[in-house]
Amino acid sequence: MKGNLRNLRYYNTAEAAAIAENFGHYEKAGKLWLKAMKLAMRQVNAEWSEHRSQFCQSVLRNGWSQK
């Protein structure tokens, strides 16, 4: 049964980050992605979260946001 257990703290944080990103709240999303990265148990999830956080920082740094 252990294979069916999910890291709910990671998934909830990642979902909140994705929602914030979707609404254009890139600063909040970037912080949430970093939190998700720290909560991730699987390397692939940690790497995905880190890349999403870097993307959010790029949006802010380069002024790509329309908000």
Helices and strands as residue ranges (DSSP letters): G 2-4, H 8-22, H 26-39, H 43-62
